[in-house]
Amino acid sequence: MYSLAIFFAIRSPSRTLDILGYLLTPALLVSLGVLFGLAFWDAAPPSLSSTSANHLQSVFLGVSEGYNTMDFIAAIFFSISVIGLLKNVGEGPKNPVKTTLFASLIAMALLVIVYSGLILVSAQHSELLQGLPREELLSVVSQHLMGGHIAGLAGVIVGLACVSTSMALMVVYIEFLTKRCGFSQPLSAGLTFGVSWLMSITGVGGVTALTGPLLGICYPLLLGYAAVQMVRVGLNTCRMKKCQLKDKTAPLQSVD
């Protein structure tokens, strides 16, 4: 049922963008906002006494586990897809660089807020979460905070997070198979859903056991590539501005 819902949601690439932007993402942010509000309303000081890890170990653990969210990979490839979709539907921005930077800043700020909130909520309820599998952490803390009144919202939060991530990654991979490998879109979609279904059978532990070593190699490379690209774009922008200044001052010098 889950795969069928995702399939019908991503049949049209332009519709996928609308579903993610106008429906799923706002609903997920509102749900998380309710969760954070309940946590901070009855806020308790973070309890870190039950863990033997020091601060440095916690940082490295957070980085290594953060790879498994695949947010950075999704952001890189899905942003390319979004720009392509906007061009295809004739809604491309007049200044794509400025629009992209503005959208990136908004997305970055939202990610910081969401993950900071999740970290604080987890720290406040560290004793409750000890020994639980990683896939149950969010649902358990949500049910604990919301109680019996709005406990159903816990399932909504987890479901929205899974659906939005699945849609983004599947759209990117289907587009990659279609454009780069020359497969038809139905074949690309079938392969993507087939592989996803087979991997889902292994559970979260099986998926992370398979992707963890790969992400441990790919993520540092992608981070380095992104840093190099940012420097390159910055240098090219400076060169373009210098050339424009020279072009403007050249007629004045010739007149003198």
N, C-alpha and C positions, 0 to 999 in steps of 0.2 A: 504493500500500500504506500509506503514511504517513497519507494522508487517511482511508482506510478505518478504520485503527486509531483515529484520533482520533474519527471518527464513532461507532463502537461504544462508545467510552469515555465520550462525553458524551450518550448517548441519554437517560439518566435524570439529571436535575440533582442529586438527592440522592446517587446513585452516584458522580457526578463529584467531589463533595466528599470522599467516602470515598477514592476513588482518589488524589486529590491529597494528602489529609492523611495517610493511612495507608501509602501505597505509594510514590508518585513522589517527593514531597518528602523523606522520610527516606532513600530510596535515593540521591537526588541529593546530599544533605548528607554521607552516608557516603562516597560516591565522591569528592567534593571534599575531604573530610577526609583520605582516603588520598593524594590528589594533594598537598595542602599538607604532609602529614607527610613524604612523600618529598622535597619541595623543601627543607624546613627541616632534614631529616636531613643532606643534603649541601649545606648553605647556603653560598652565596658572597655577598660584598658586592654590593649593587646596582650595576650598571654603567650609568652615564648619560653616559659620555663620547662615545658614538657618536651622540648626538642633538644638534642645534644649538638646540633649543628651550630657553628659559629656564624658570624655575619658574612664572612667571605664564602664559606661553604653554601650558605643560603643564596647568595648572589649567583654563584656558578650553577647551583641546582635550578634556580629560576630561569637562567639563560638557556640551559640545556633542555628543560621541560618546555620553555617557550617556543623552541624550534617546532615542537609537535603541533602547535596551533596553526602553523603554516600561513600566518597572516601576511608575512612579508612576501612570500611567494605569490599568494593570491593578489596582493596589492600591486606587484610589478606587472603580472600578466593581465589581470583584470582591468587595470587602468588603461593598458593598450587597447583592450577590447572595447572599453567604454568610449574612448576617443574615436575608434573606428565606427562604432555604432552611431555616434552622434553625427559623423560625417555622412554615413549611409542614409540616414533619415533626414538629412538636410537641415539639421539643427546645430551645426558646428558653431562654436563661439567665434566672435570677430577677432578676439585676441586670445588664441588657445593657450599661450604660455602663461599669461596672467590668470586666466580662468583655472588652468591646471594647478598653479601654485596656490591659489585661493582655496580650491577644493581640497588640495593636499593638506593645507594648514588646518582646515576644519576637521578632516578625517583624523589627522594626527592628534588634535586636541581631544576629540571624542575617544580615541583609543587610550590616551593617557588617563582620562577621567574614568573610563570603564575599568581598566586594569588596576588603577589605583584603588578604586572602590572595591574590587574583588579581593585585592591584597589585604585591605583593612578589614573587610568582613571576615576573611579567612583567619587573619591574625586574632580577631576577637573571639573566634570560635574554634581555635586550634585544638582544644581538648576534644571537642565534639567530632572533629574530622580526622583524628588520629586513627591510622590503620585502615581507612576506607580506600577503595579503589578510586583512581583519579576521575573516572567517568561518573561517579556518584557524588562527588564533592559539592557541586553546585546544587543539585536537587535536594541533597540532605540539608544543607544550610538554608535553602529557600523554604523547605517545609518546616524547619525549626523556627524560623523567624515569622512565617506567615500563619502557622498554626492551622486549625481546622477551618477557619473562616474563608481564607483565600488561598488555601493550599494548592488549588488547581493552577494558580498562577505560576507555581514552581515548574510544573510540566510545560506551561506555555513558554517560559524563559528558555528552558533546555531545548524545546522543539524549535523555537525561532532561531536560536543560535545554530542548531544543526542544519536547518533548512537553508538559511542564508549562506552559510559557508559551503554547503553542498552545491547550491545553485551557482555560486561564483566560480568554484573550482571546476565544475563540470562544463560550464559554458566555455571556459578558457581551454580546457583539454579538447573538447569537441571541435572548437575553432582551430586548434593546433593540428589535429589529425586531418581536418578538412583542407586547410590551406597549405600545410607543410608536407604532409604525406600523400596528398591527392585522393584521400578517401571521400566517398560520398557522405553527405551529412547523416542520412539514416544509418549507414554503416558505422560512422564515427560515434554516433549516439549509442548504438547497440554495443559497441566495444567498451565504451566508457561505462555504461550502466552494468554491463556484464562483469567487468573487472571490479567495479565498486561493490557490487553485490557479493562477489566471491570474497573480497577483503572484509566486508562487514560481518561475514560468518565467523571470522576469527575473533571478533570482538575488539575493543579498544586496545587491549594488551597486545594482541597479535598484530594489529596495524602499526602501533608504535614500535614494536620489536622489528618490524620490517623497514619502516620509514626512518626510524631514529638514526641508524648509522649513515644513511644517505643524506639526511638533513644536516647531520653534524659536519658533513663535508661541503654540502651545497650552500648552506647558509653563510659561512664565512666568505666563500667565494662571491656570493651574490652581494653581500655587504661591501666587500672590497670593490666589486664592479660598480655598485651604485655610487660609492665615494669617488671613484675615478671619473665616472660620468658627470657627477656634480661639478667636480673641478674643471673638467673639459668644457662643459657648458658655460661655466663662469668665465673661463679664459676667452672663449669664443665671443661671449657677450662683450667683454672688455675690448677686444680687438675691433668688434663692429662699431662700438661707440667711438673709439679712437679714429677709425676710418671716417665715420660720419663727421666728426669734428674737423678733421683735415679737409674734407670736401667742402665744409662750410667756410673755413678760413682761407682756402686757396683763392677764391675770387677776390676777397678783400686784399690779399697780399699782391695779387696781380695788378689791382687798381692802384695800390700805393707805388 
